[in-house]
Amino acid sequence: MVITKGCPRCEGDLAYVSDIGDAYYSCVQCGFVKYENAAATPRALHAVIPERPRPVAVTRDEVHRRRMHRRLSERQRGTSVA
């Protein structure tokens, strides 16, 4: 999130930065740092965002099998293969 012209020092843009354990606004132009609500929310109570499952690595044989299956199904439907 960016707050335009929110820096008290240079009237620059403040960008929201979330590091490990800290969250703050930092000025893009001059580097001013503004800690927002540091005492209001303890670090242990921050919400944990679960990671999305990563795709599984596929072998070349599996890629070839999927491609051939897709081409066969396209031929059966009557569409052209590019």
C-alpha positions as CSV (number, residue, x, y, z in Angstrom):
1,M,0.0,0.0,0.0
2,V,1.3,3.5,-0.8
3,I,0.3,6.7,0.9
4,T,1.0,9.6,-1.6
5,K,2.5,12.7,-0.1
6,G,2.4,11.2,3.4
7,C,6.0,11.8,4.5
8,P,6.3,14.5,7.2
9,R,9.9,15.3,6.3
10,C,9.8,15.7,2.4
11,E,6.1,15.3,1.5
12,G,7.1,12.1,-0.5
13,D,5.3,8.8,-0.9
14,L,5.1,6.3,2.0
15,A,5.2,2.6,1.1
16,Y,4.1,-0.1,3.5
17,V,6.9,-2.6,4.3
18,S,6.3,-5.8,6.2
19,D,9.5,-7.5,7.4
20,I,10.0,-10.4,9.8
21,G,8.3,-9.3,12.9
22,D,7.9,-5.6,11.9
23,A,5.5,-3.6,9.8
24,Y,6.2,0.0,9.0
25,Y,5.9,2.8,6.4
26,S,9.0,3.9,4.6
27,C,9.4,7.0,2.4
28,V,10.4,6.2,-1.1
29,Q,12.2,9.5,-1.7
30,C,14.1,10.3,1.6
31,G,14.0,7.0,3.5
32,F,12.0,8.2,6.5
33,V,10.6,5.4,8.6
34,K,7.3,5.6,10.4
35,Y,6.2,2.7,12.7
36,E,2.4,2.5,12.6
37,N,0.6,1.0,15.7
38,A,3.7,-0.8,17.0
39,A,2.3,-1.0,20.6
40,A,-1.3,-1.7,19.6
41,T,-0.7,-5.2,18.2
42,P,1.9,-7.5,19.8
43,R,4.1,-9.4,17.4
44,A,2.9,-12.8,18.6
45,L,-0.7,-12.0,17.5
46,H,0.0,-11.2,13.9
47,A,-2.0,-13.2,11.4
48,V,-0.2,-16.0,9.8
49,I,-0.9,-16.3,6.0
50,P,-0.6,-19.9,4.9
51,E,1.5,-20.6,1.8
52,R,-0.1,-21.9,-1.4
53,P,0.9,-25.4,-2.3
54,R,3.7,-25.4,-4.7
55,P,3.4,-27.3,-8.0
56,V,5.0,-30.7,-8.2
57,A,7.9,-31.1,-10.5
58,V,7.0,-33.2,-13.6
59,T,9.3,-35.4,-15.6
60,R,9.8,-35.1,-19.3
61,D,7.9,-38.4,-19.8
62,E,4.9,-37.0,-18.0
63,V,4.9,-33.8,-20.0
64,H,5.1,-35.9,-23.2
65,R,2.2,-38.1,-22.1
66,R,0.0,-35.2,-21.2
67,R,0.8,-33.5,-24.5
68,M,-0.1,-36.6,-26.5
69,H,-3.3,-37.1,-24.5
70,R,-4.3,-33.5,-25.2
71,R,-3.6,-33.8,-28.9
72,L,-5.6,-37.0,-29.1
73,S,-8.6,-35.4,-27.4
74,E,-8.4,-32.4,-29.7
75,R,-8.4,-34.6,-32.8
76,Q,-11.4,-36.5,-31.5
77,R,-13.3,-33.2,-31.0
78,G,-12.2,-32.0,-34.5
79,T,-10.2,-29.0,-33.5
80,S,-6.8,-28.3,-35.1
81,V,-3.5,-28.8,-33.2
82,A,-1.2,-25.8,-33.4
